Amino acid sequence: MKELDWANLSFGYIKTDYNVRCYYRNGKWGEMEVSSDEYLKLHMAATCLHYGQEAFEGLKAYRCPDGKVRVFRMDENAARLQNTCRGILMPEVPTELFEEMVKKVVRLNQEWIPTYESGATLYIRPLLIGTGAQVGVHPSKEYCFLIFVTPVGPYFKGGFASNPYVIIRDYDRAAPLGTGIYKVGGNYAASLKANQIAHAKGYASEFYLDSKEKKYVDECGAANFFGIKNNTYVTPKSSSILPSITNKSLMQIAEDLGLKVERRPIPEDELETFEEAGACGTAAVISPISHLDDLDTGKQYNYGTKPGPWSTKLYETLRGIQYGTIEDKHGWTTVVID
């Protein structure tokens, strides 16, 4: 085990020992390779640099109180990456290869997996990039798929605590029928300015309405939104929202706990009817929303300065499954180190 202050880790990059790579050439995937080099040698005309042919994923490995190390729903990350590949014309990474590389990189870097008591985790970042030299807008013929890991603390300072968000209308993260449903870097580049404005105004993150009409809830920065009212878990349905694996899991857990689940368009006016609201994703798991400000209209939607009872129950249940302290009845976790 590395000598690090696990309990006070931020959410950032720390060099670990190894990454794993696999190259696509001549119409097929090659053999997995292990590397200790943090750098890539790229052609200056690579399609990832010029035409945005790149996709990534994010998942975590958890050191559990029973001494085992578990990974959560990596088959879902493989499926989402494959969907992105179809969307931006990259070769799909087979699920078997994806999972084999995840297991390998976690085992190679097991000394970097934080202790259970710290609340920190090992973040796993799969990355797929077009490496072939191309001048002209066409898909690459060559690709590199790699996975690196880094230990991380909570995404938001304070961990599971309520945070303020702000509606920003002057910027869009993604367009309908665009790349919003794919996990590509361009969506995040498009959110940087709005995120900077939100932080400058003292908010945890920006909050997007739909880019077409500015009438419906879209996303909370880089996370999915959910609201709770009348014993119902409500989350937006839209053609520009990334399908969150955390949100998908929370919807199932909500049903397990006796809540109804609705995935549908949410008009902005409905925000005032929710008893609890939050953002959810791999990095933060759940970030409850304390209040949401609409600076254009002067409205404020309040959900409480502390996480609500349902948000707390959902968070604790999901974390319990991830750490092996609550029965994994849906078969979501994989033990990668006994």
C-alpha positions as YAML, in Angstrom:
chain: A
units: angstrom
residues:
- id: 1
  name: MET
  ca: [0.00, 0.00, 0.00]
- id: 2
  name: LYS
  ca: [1.37, 3.40, -0.95]
- id: 3
  name: GLU
  ca: [2.04, 5.93, 1.82]
- id: 4
  name: LEU
  ca: [-0.54, 8.58, 0.94]
- id: 5
  name: ASP
  ca: [-3.00, 10.67, 2.94]
- id: 6
  name: TRP
  ca: [-5.97, 8.84, 1.43]
- id: 7
  name: ALA
  ca: [-8.55, 10.70, 3.55]
- id: 8
  name: ASN
  ca: [-7.53, 14.10, 2.15]
- id: 9
  name: LEU
  ca: [-7.18, 13.27, -1.53]
- id: 10
  name: SER
  ca: [-8.67, 15.70, -4.01]
- id: 11
  name: PHE
  ca: [-10.26, 14.64, -7.30]
- id: 12
  name: GLY
  ca: [-7.27, 14.92, -9.61]
- id: 13
  name: TYR
  ca: [-4.47, 13.05, -11.36]
- id: 14
  name: ILE
  ca: [-1.77, 11.17, -9.44]
- id: 15
  name: LYS
  ca: [0.81, 9.12, -11.31]
- id: 16
  name: THR
  ca: [0.46, 5.37, -10.74]
- id: 17
  name: ASP
  ca: [2.74, 2.55, -11.89]
- id: 18
  name: TYR
  ca: [1.19, 1.15, -15.05]
- id: 19
  name: ASN
  ca: [-1.35, 1.70, -17.80]
- id: 20
  name: VAL
  ca: [-2.59, -0.79, -20.38]
- id: 21
  name: ARG
  ca: [-2.93, -0.24, -24.13]
- id: 22
  name: CYS
  ca: [-4.27, -1.96, -27.21]
- id: 23
  name: TYR
  ca: [-3.92, -0.83, -30.83]
- id: 24
  name: TYR
  ca: [-6.33, -1.19, -33.74]
- id: 25
  name: ARG
  ca: [-4.53, -1.61, -37.08]
- id: 26
  name: ASN
  ca: [-5.39, -3.32, -40.37]
- id: 27
  name: GLY
  ca: [-9.00, -3.79, -39.36]
- id: 28
  name: LYS
  ca: [-8.42, -5.64, -36.07]
- id: 29
  name: TRP
  ca: [-7.45, -5.21, -32.44]
- id: 30
  name: GLY
  ca: [-3.98, -6.34, -31.41]
- id: 31
  name: GLU
  ca: [-2.73, -7.75, -28.11]
- id: 32
  name: MET
  ca: [-2.96, -5.90, -24.80]
- id: 33
  name: GLU
  ca: [0.28, -4.16, -23.81]
- id: 34
  name: VAL
  ca: [1.45, -2.96, -20.38]
- id: 35
  name: SER
  ca: [3.27, 0.37, -20.17]
- id: 36
  name: SER
  ca: [4.80, 2.48, -17.41]
- id: 37
  name: ASP
  ca: [5.04, 5.52, -19.72]
- id: 38
  name: GLU
  ca: [2.55, 8.34, -19.05]
- id: 39
  name: TYR
  ca: [2.98, 9.72, -22.55]
- id: 40
  name: LEU
  ca: [1.76, 8.83, -26.02]
- id: 41
  name: LYS
  ca: [3.63, 9.33, -29.25]
- id: 42
  name: LEU
  ca: [1.06, 10.80, -31.67]
- id: 43
  name: HIS
  ca: [1.25, 11.85, -35.28]
- id: 44
  name: MET
  ca: [0.58, 15.58, -35.60]
- id: 45
  name: ALA
  ca: [-2.20, 14.81, -38.10]
- id: 46
  name: ALA
  ca: [-3.97, 12.24, -35.87]
- id: 47
  name: THR
  ca: [-7.76, 12.42, -36.22]
- id: 48
  name: CYS
  ca: [-8.23, 12.72, -32.45]
- id: 49
  name: LEU
  ca: [-6.42, 16.06, -32.55]
- id: 50
  name: HIS
  ca: [-8.12, 17.54, -35.59]
- id: 51
  name: TYR
  ca: [-11.56, 15.97, -35.90]
- id: 52
  name: GLY
  ca: [-12.40, 15.00, -32.34]
- id: 53
  name: GLN
  ca: [-12.28, 11.25, -32.84]
- id: 54
  name: GLU
  ca: [-11.90, 10.43, -29.17]
- id: 55
  name: ALA
  ca: [-14.10, 8.91, -26.49]
- id: 56
  name: PHE
  ca: [-13.62, 8.05, -22.86]
- id: 57
  name: GLU
  ca: [-15.27, 6.40, -19.90]
- id: 58
  name: GLY
  ca: [-15.05, 6.66, -16.13]
- id: 59
  name: LEU
  ca: [-15.53, 3.96, -13.50]
- id: 60
  name: LYS
  ca: [-14.09, 3.08, -10.12]
- id: 61
  name: ALA
  ca: [-12.48, 0.26, -8.15]
- id: 62
  name: TYR
  ca: [-13.37, 0.00, -4.45]
- id: 63
  name: ARG
  ca: [-11.29, -1.52, -1.65]
- id: 64
  name: CYS
  ca: [-14.00, -3.12, 0.47]
- id: 65
  name: PRO
  ca: [-14.22, -3.91, 4.19]
- id: 66
  name: ASP
  ca: [-14.08, -7.65, 3.43]
- id: 67
  name: GLY
  ca: [-10.62, -7.10, 1.93]
- id: 68
  name: LYS
  ca: [-11.74, -7.60, -1.67]
- id: 69
  name: VAL
  ca: [-11.51, -5.08, -4.50]
- id: 70
  name: ARG
  ca: [-14.64, -4.60, -6.57]
- id: 71
  name: VAL
  ca: [-15.42, -2.80, -9.83]
- id: 72
  name: PHE
  ca: [-18.92, -1.51, -10.50]
- id: 73
  name: ARG
  ca: [-20.86, -2.30, -13.70]
- id: 74
  name: MET
  ca: [-17.92, -2.28, -16.11]
- id: 75
  name: ASP
  ca: [-20.03, -4.10, -18.70]
- id: 76
  name: GLU
  ca: [-22.25, -0.97, -18.82]
- id: 77
  name: ASN
  ca: [-19.21, 1.22, -19.43]
- id: 78
  name: ALA
  ca: [-18.15, -1.09, -22.25]
- id: 79
  name: ALA
  ca: [-21.63, -0.88, -23.79]
- id: 80
  name: ARG
  ca: [-21.71, 2.92, -23.53]
- id: 81
  name: LEU
  ca: [-18.27, 3.20, -25.13]
- id: 82
  name: GLN
  ca: [-19.46, 0.93, -27.95]
- id: 83
  name: ASN
  ca: [-22.46, 3.22, -28.48]
- id: 84
  name: THR
  ca: [-20.13, 6.22, -28.68]
- id: 85
  name: CYS
  ca: [-17.96, 4.33, -31.18]
- id: 86
  name: ARG
  ca: [-20.97, 3.78, -33.41]
- id: 87
  name: GLY
  ca: [-21.85, 7.46, -33.13]
- id: 88
  name: ILE
  ca: [-18.48, 8.87, -34.20]
- id: 89
  name: LEU
  ca: [-17.34, 6.00, -36.44]
- id: 90
  name: MET
  ca: [-14.65, 4.31, -34.39]
- id: 91
  name: PRO
  ca: [-14.12, 0.53, -34.12]
- id: 92
  name: GLU
  ca: [-15.98, -0.89, -31.14]
- id: 93
  name: VAL
  ca: [-13.89, -2.18, -28.26]
- id: 94
  name: PRO
  ca: [-15.21, -5.69, -27.53]
- id: 95
  name: THR
  ca: [-16.67, -6.08, -24.02]
- id: 96
  name: GLU
  ca: [-14.31, -8.97, -23.27]
- id: 97
  name: LEU
  ca: [-11.25, -6.87, -24.15]
- id: 98
  name: PHE
  ca: [-12.59, -3.87, -22.22]
- id: 99
  name: GLU
  ca: [-13.17, -5.94, -19.07]
- id: 100
  name: GLU
  ca: [-9.86, -7.80, -19.36]
- id: 101
  name: MET
  ca: [-7.99, -4.47, -19.57]
- id: 102
  name: VAL
  ca: [-9.90, -2.99, -16.61]
- id: 103
  name: LYS
  ca: [-9.06, -5.99, -14.44]
- id: 104
  name: LYS
  ca: [-5.42, -5.95, -15.55]
- id: 105
  name: VAL
  ca: [-4.82, -2.25, -14.84]
- id: 106
  name: VAL
  ca: [-6.48, -2.48, -11.41]
- id: 107
  name: ARG
  ca: [-4.42, -5.51, -10.41]
- id: 108
  name: LEU
  ca: [-1.18, -3.93, -11.67]
- id: 109
  name: ASN
  ca: [-1.85, -0.81, -9.59]
- id: 110
  name: GLN
  ca: [-3.42, -2.40, -6.52]
- id: 111
  name: GLU
  ca: [-1.05, -0.59, -4.14]
- id: 112
  name: TRP
  ca: [-2.70, 2.65, -5.29]
- id: 113
  name: ILE
  ca: [-6.22, 1.60, -4.29]
- id: 114
  name: PRO
  ca: [-7.21, 3.76, -1.28]
- id: 115
  name: THR
  ca: [-8.26, 2.21, 2.02]
- id: 116
  name: TYR
  ca: [-11.95, 1.60, 2.68]
- id: 117
  name: GLU
  ca: [-12.05, 3.93, 5.69]
- id: 118
  name: SER
  ca: [-10.72, 6.90, 3.68]
- id: 119
  name: GLY
  ca: [-13.76, 7.18, 1.41]
- id: 120
  name: ALA
  ca: [-11.39, 7.56, -1.55]
- id: 121
  name: THR
  ca: [-11.42, 5.25, -4.57]
- id: 122
  name: LEU
  ca: [-9.34, 4.23, -7.57]
- id: 123
  name: TYR
  ca: [-10.68, 6.06, -10.61]
- id: 124
  name: ILE
  ca: [-10.38, 4.15, -13.89]
- id: 125
  name: ARG
  ca: [-10.16, 6.12, -17.14]
- id: 126
  name: PRO
  ca: [-10.54, 4.21, -20.43]
- id: 127
  name: LEU
  ca: [-9.63, 6.34, -23.46]
- id: 128
  name: LEU
  ca: [-10.05, 5.61, -27.18]
- id: 129
  name: ILE
  ca: [-8.42, 7.89, -29.75]
- id: 130
  name: GLY
  ca: [-8.01, 8.01, -33.51]
- id: 131
  name: THR
  ca: [-4.26, 7.91, -34.18]
- id: 132
  name: GLY
  ca: [-4.10, 7.66, -37.96]
- id: 133
  name: ALA
  ca: [-2.72, 10.63, -39.91]
- id: 134
  name: GLN
  ca: [-5.51, 12.35, -41.82]
- id: 135
  name: VAL
  ca: [-6.01, 15.73, -43.47]
- id: 136
  name: GLY
  ca: [-9.64, 15.77, -44.53]
- id: 137
  name: VAL
  ca: [-12.68, 14.88, -42.48]
- id: 138
  name: HIS
  ca: [-12.72, 11.08, -42.52]
- id: 139
  name: PRO
  ca: [-12.55, 8.39, -39.83]
- id: 140
  name: SER
  ca: [-9.10, 7.17, -38.90]
- id: 141
  name: LYS
  ca: [-7.90, 3.72, -39.91]
- id: 142
  name: GLU
  ca: [-5.83, 3.32, -36.73]
- id: 143
  name: TYR
  ca: [-6.76, 3.70, -33.05]
- id: 144
  name: CYS
  ca: [-5.30, 3.40, -29.58]
- id: 145
  name: PHE
  ca: [-7.37, 2.18, -26.64]
- id: 146
  name: LEU
  ca: [-5.74, 2.71, -23.28]
- id: 147
  name: ILE
  ca: [-6.73, 2.63, -19.62]
- id: 148
  name: PHE
  ca: [-4.99, 4.44, -16.78]
- id: 149
  name: VAL
  ca: [-5.95, 4.75, -13.12]
- id: 150
  name: THR
  ca: [-5.51, 7.33, -10.38]
- id: 151
  name: PRO
  ca: [-6.60, 7.44, -6.73]
- id: 152
  name: VAL
  ca: [-9.21, 10.15, -6.13]
- id: 153
  name: GLY
  ca: [-11.08, 11.73, -3.26]
- id: 154
  name: PRO
  ca: [-14.59, 13.26, -3.45]
- id: 155
  name: TYR
  ca: [-15.50, 15.18, -6.63]
- id: 156
  name: PHE
  ca: [-16.97, 17.99, -4.54]
- id: 157
  name: LYS
  ca: [-15.28, 19.28, -1.39]
- id: 158
  name: GLY
  ca: [-17.21, 17.95, 1.56]
- id: 159
  name: GLY
  ca: [-18.25, 14.75, -0.23]
- id: 160
  name: PHE
  ca: [-21.94, 13.90, 0.19]
- id: 161
  name: ALA
  ca: [-23.22, 17.39, 0.99]
- id: 162
  name: SER
  ca: [-25.73, 19.75, -0.57]
- id: 163
  name: ASN
  ca: [-24.41, 22.24, -3.12]
- id: 164
  name: PRO
  ca: [-25.88, 25.26, -4.94]
- id: 165
  name: TYR
  ca: [-26.32, 25.21, -8.74]
- id: 166
  name: VAL
  ca: [-27.14, 27.97, -11.22]
- id: 167
  name: ILE
  ca: [-29.13, 27.86, -14.46]
- id: 168
  name: ILE
  ca: [-27.07, 29.24, -17.35]
- id: 169
  name: ARG
  ca: [-28.87, 29.93, -20.61]
- id: 170
  name: ASP
  ca: [-26.08, 31.58, -22.63]
- id: 171
  name: TYR
  ca: [-24.22, 28.33, -23.26]
- id: 172
  name: ASP
  ca: [-25.20, 24.83, -24.39]
- id: 173
  name: ARG
  ca: [-23.34, 21.66, -23.50]
- id: 174
  name: ALA
  ca: [-24.80, 19.66, -26.38]
- id: 175
  name: ALA
  ca: [-27.41, 19.96, -29.11]
- id: 176
  name: PRO
  ca: [-30.38, 17.67, -29.80]
- id: 177
  name: LEU
  ca: [-29.32, 14.95, -32.25]
- id: 178
  name: GLY
  ca: [-25.69, 16.00, -31.70]
- id: 179
  name: THR
  ca: [-23.09, 14.26, -29.54]
- id: 180
  name: GLY
  ca: [-24.78, 14.75, -26.14]
- id: 181
  name: ILE
  ca: [-25.61, 11.05, -25.83]
- id: 182
  name: TYR
  ca: [-21.95, 10.11, -26.46]
- id: 183
  name: LYS
  ca: [-19.10, 10.48, -23.98]
- id: 184
  name: VAL
  ca: [-16.76, 12.55, -26.12]
- id: 185
  name: GLY
  ca: [-14.38, 15.28, -25.06]
- id: 186
  name: GLY
  ca: [-16.06, 17.95, -27.18]
- id: 187
  name: ASN
  ca: [-19.09, 17.98, -24.89]
- id: 188
  name: TYR
  ca: [-16.86, 18.77, -21.94]
- id: 189
  name: ALA
  ca: [-14.93, 21.44, -23.84]
- id: 190
  name: ALA
  ca: [-18.29, 23.04, -24.60]
- id: 191
  name: SER
  ca: [-19.11, 23.17, -20.87]
- id: 192
  name: LEU
  ca: [-15.89, 24.79, -19.62]
- id: 193
  name: LYS
  ca: [-16.99, 28.40, -20.06]
- id: 194
  name: ALA
  ca: [-20.37, 27.94, -18.36]
- id: 195
  name: ASN
  ca: [-18.69, 26.00, -15.55]
- id: 196
  name: GLN
  ca: [-16.16, 28.80, -15.05]
- id: 197
  name: ILE
  ca: [-18.98, 31.37, -14.84]
- id: 198
  name: ALA
  ca: [-20.87, 29.24, -12.30]
- id: 199
  name: HIS
  ca: [-17.77, 28.87, -10.09]
- id: 200
  name: ALA
  ca: [-17.03, 32.59, -10.31]
- id: 201
  name: LYS
  ca: [-20.54, 33.27, -8.99]
- id: 202
  name: GLY
  ca: [-20.02, 30.90, -6.06]
- id: 203
  name: TYR
  ca: [-21.93, 27.85, -7.32]
- id: 204
  name: ALA
  ca: [-20.78, 24.23, -7.37]
- id: 205
  name: SER
  ca: [-21.75, 23.82, -11.00]
- id: 206
  name: GLU
  ca: [-23.81, 25.10, -13.89]
- id: 207
  name: PHE
  ca: [-27.27, 23.75, -14.76]
- id: 208
  name: TYR
  ca: [-28.44, 23.42, -18.36]
- id: 209
  name: LEU
  ca: [-31.88, 23.70, -19.87]
- id: 210
  name: ASP
  ca: [-32.54, 22.11, -23.25]
- id: 211
  name: SER
  ca: [-30.66, 23.89, -26.04]
- id: 212
  name: LYS
  ca: [-33.61, 24.02, -28.43]
- id: 213
  name: GLU
  ca: [-36.33, 25.79, -26.40]
- id: 214
  name: LYS
  ca: [-34.75, 26.53, -23.00]
- id: 215
  name: LYS
  ca: [-37.90, 25.13, -21.39]
- id: 216
  name: TYR
  ca: [-36.86, 21.70, -20.13]
- id: 217
  name: VAL
  ca: [-34.25, 20.38, -17.71]
- id: 218
  name: ASP
  ca: [-31.17, 18.98, -19.43]
- id: 219
  name: GLU
  ca: [-28.12, 18.25, -17.24]
- id: 220
  name: CYS
  ca: [-26.35, 19.46, -14.08]
- id: 221
  name: GLY
  ca: [-22.97, 20.33, -15.54]
- id: 222
  name: ALA
  ca: [-21.49, 16.97, -16.49]
- id: 223
  name: ALA
  ca: [-24.01, 14.99, -14.43]
- id: 224
  name: ASN
  ca: [-27.59, 13.75, -14.78]
- id: 225
  name: PHE
  ca: [-30.41, 15.42, -12.82]
- id: 226
  name: PHE
  ca: [-32.99, 13.72, -10.64]
- id: 227
  name: GLY
  ca: [-35.82, 15.08, -8.52]
- id: 228
  name: ILE
  ca: [-37.99, 13.42, -5.90]
- id: 229
  name: LYS
  ca: [-41.64, 14.17, -5.14]
- id: 230
  name: ASN
  ca: [-44.72, 12.20, -4.12]
- id: 231
  name: ASN
  ca: [-42.62, 9.04, -3.63]
- id: 232
  name: THR
  ca: [-41.44, 9.25, -7.24]
- id: 233
  name: TYR
  ca: [-37.91, 9.45, -8.67]
- id: 234
  name: VAL
  ca: [-38.06, 11.70, -11.76]
- id: 235
  name: THR
  ca: [-35.21, 12.14, -14.23]
- id: 236
  name: PRO
  ca: [-35.13, 13.88, -17.64]
- id: 237
  name: LYS
  ca: [-35.51, 12.17, -20.99]
- id: 238
  name: SER
  ca: [-33.80, 13.98, -23.85]
- id: 239
  name: SER
  ca: [-31.84, 13.35, -27.05]
- id: 240
  name: SER
  ca: [-28.89, 15.38, -25.74]
- id: 241
  name: ILE
  ca: [-28.27, 13.78, -22.32]
- id: 242
  name: LEU
  ca: [-25.48, 11.28, -21.66]
- id: 243
  name: PRO
  ca: [-27.00, 8.05, -20.31]
- id: 244
  name: SER
  ca: [-25.48, 7.90, -16.83]
- id: 245
  name: ILE
  ca: [-24.70, 4.44, -15.45]
- id: 246
  name: THR
  ca: [-25.06, 5.88, -11.94]
- id: 247
  name: ASN
  ca: [-28.50, 7.25, -12.80]
- id: 248
  name: LYS
  ca: [-29.52, 3.94, -14.36]
- id: 249
  name: SER
  ca: [-28.47, 2.20, -11.13]
- id: 250
  name: LEU
  ca: [-30.28, 4.74, -8.94]
- id: 251
  name: MET
  ca: [-33.50, 4.23, -10.93]
- id: 252
  name: GLN
  ca: [-33.33, 0.51, -10.19]
- id: 253
  name: ILE
  ca: [-32.51, 1.11, -6.53]
- id: 254
  name: ALA
  ca: [-35.38, 3.61, -6.26]
- id: 255
  name: GLU
  ca: [-37.76, 0.91, -7.50]
- id: 256
  name: ASP
  ca: [-36.24, -1.59, -5.08]
- id: 257
  name: LEU
  ca: [-36.88, 0.88, -2.23]
- id: 258
  name: GLY
  ca: [-40.53, 1.33, -3.24]
- id: 259
  name: LEU
  ca: [-40.34, 4.57, -5.21]
- id: 260
  name: LYS
  ca: [-42.02, 4.99, -8.57]
- id: 261
  name: VAL
  ca: [-39.66, 5.98, -11.38]
- id: 262
  name: GLU
  ca: [-40.42, 8.38, -14.23]
- id: 263
  name: ARG
  ca: [-37.99, 9.19, -17.02]
- id: 264
  name: ARG
  ca: [-39.57, 11.98, -19.07]
- id: 265
  name: PRO
  ca: [-39.16, 15.62, -20.13]
- id: 266
  name: ILE
  ca: [-39.17, 17.91, -17.07]
- id: 267
  name: PRO
  ca: [-40.38, 21.49, -17.68]
- id: 268
  name: GLU
  ca: [-38.43, 24.14, -15.76]
- id: 269
  name: ASP
  ca: [-41.61, 25.15, -13.89]
- id: 270
  name: GLU
  ca: [-41.76, 21.66, -12.38]
- id: 271
  name: LEU
  ca: [-38.50, 22.28, -10.51]
- id: 272
  name: GLU
  ca: [-40.42, 24.09, -7.78]
- id: 273
  name: THR
  ca: [-42.49, 20.97, -7.06]
- id: 274
  name: PHE
  ca: [-39.62, 18.66, -6.07]
- id: 275
  name: GLU
  ca: [-39.00, 17.87, -2.41]
- id: 276
  name: GLU
  ca: [-35.40, 16.82, -3.14]
- id: 277
  name: ALA
  ca: [-33.12, 17.23, -6.14]
- id: 278
  name: GLY
  ca: [-29.63, 16.16, -7.05]
- id: 279
  name: ALA
  ca: [-26.96, 15.54, -9.65]
- id: 280
  name: CYS
  ca: [-25.61, 12.03, -10.15]
- id: 281
  name: GLY
  ca: [-22.63, 10.48, -11.92]
- id: 282
  name: THR
  ca: [-19.59, 8.26, -11.41]
- id: 283
  name: ALA
  ca: [-17.37, 11.00, -10.00]
- id: 284
  name: ALA
  ca: [-19.72, 12.43, -7.35]
- id: 285
  name: VAL
  ca: [-22.18, 9.49, -7.08]
- id: 286
  name: ILE
  ca: [-24.91, 11.85, -5.79]
- id: 287
  name: SER
  ca: [-24.48, 15.58, -5.25]
- id: 288
  name: PRO
  ca: [-27.68, 16.84, -3.59]
- id: 289
  name: ILE
  ca: [-28.78, 20.31, -4.73]
- id: 290
  name: SER
  ca: [-29.34, 22.78, -1.87]
- id: 291
  name: HIS
  ca: [-30.81, 25.44, -4.13]
- id: 292
  name: LEU
  ca: [-30.96, 26.19, -7.82]
- id: 293
  name: ASP
  ca: [-30.89, 29.82, -8.91]
- id: 294
  name: ASP
  ca: [-32.28, 31.16, -12.18]
- id: 295
  name: LEU
  ca: [-30.51, 34.50, -12.44]
- id: 296
  name: ASP
  ca: [-32.47, 35.48, -15.57]
- id: 297
  name: THR
  ca: [-35.87, 35.23, -13.89]
- id: 298
  name: GLY
  ca: [-34.84, 35.76, -10.26]
- id: 299
  name: LYS
  ca: [-36.41, 32.44, -9.23]
- id: 300
  name: GLN
  ca: [-34.80, 30.22, -6.64]
- id: 301
  name: TYR
  ca: [-35.70, 26.56, -6.20]
- id: 302
  name: ASN
  ca: [-34.90, 25.36, -2.66]
- id: 303
  name: TYR
  ca: [-34.32, 21.74, -1.64]
- id: 304
  name: GLY
  ca: [-32.73, 22.09, 1.79]
- id: 305
  name: THR
  ca: [-29.27, 22.76, 3.14]
- id: 306
  name: LYS
  ca: [-28.75, 19.09, 4.00]
- id: 307
  name: PRO
  ca: [-29.26, 15.97, 1.85]
- id: 308
  name: GLY
  ca: [-32.88, 14.81, 1.95]
- id: 309
  name: PRO
  ca: [-33.99, 11.41, 3.29]
- id: 310
  name: TRP
  ca: [-34.47, 9.74, -0.09]
- id: 311
  name: SER
  ca: [-31.22, 11.12, -1.53]
- id: 312
  name: THR
  ca: [-29.42, 9.83, 1.56]
- id: 313
  name: LYS
  ca: [-31.04, 6.40, 1.32]
- id: 314
  name: LEU
  ca: [-30.25, 6.11, -2.40]
- id: 315
  name: TYR
  ca: [-26.65, 7.20, -1.83]
- id: 316
  name: GLU
  ca: [-26.09, 4.83, 1.08]
- id: 317
  name: THR
  ca: [-27.63, 1.91, -0.81]
- id: 318
  name: LEU
  ca: [-25.57, 2.44, -3.94]
- id: 319
  name: ARG
  ca: [-22.37, 2.90, -1.96]
- id: 320
  name: GLY
  ca: [-23.20, -0.21, 0.08]
- id: 321
  name: ILE
  ca: [-23.52, -2.28, -3.09]
- id: 322
  name: GLN
  ca: [-20.27, -0.86, -4.49]
- id: 323
  name: TYR
  ca: [-18.41, -1.67, -1.26]
- id: 324
  name: GLY
  ca: [-19.97, -5.10, -0.79]
- id: 325
  name: THR
  ca: [-21.74, -4.23, 2.48]
- id: 326
  name: ILE
  ca: [-25.24, -4.47, 0.93]
- id: 327
  name: GLU
  ca: [-26.39, -7.48, -1.10]
- id: 328
  name: ASP
  ca: [-25.65, -7.06, -4.81]
- id: 329
  name: LYS
  ca: [-28.85, -8.72, -5.98]
- id: 330
  name: HIS
  ca: [-28.57, -7.35, -9.52]
- id: 331
  name: GLY
  ca: [-25.03, -8.67, -10.08]
- id: 332
  name: TRP
  ca: [-23.51, -5.25, -10.66]
- id: 333
  name: THR
  ca: [-20.11, -5.69, -9.04]
- id: 334
  name: THR
  ca: [-17.12, -7.77, -10.13]
- id: 335
  name: VAL
  ca: [-14.46, -8.88, -7.66]
- id: 336
  name: VAL
  ca: [-11.12, -8.21, -9.36]
- id: 337
  name: ILE
  ca: [-8.87, -8.89, -6.35]
- id: 338
  name: ASP
  ca: [-9.84, -11.47, -3.68]
...
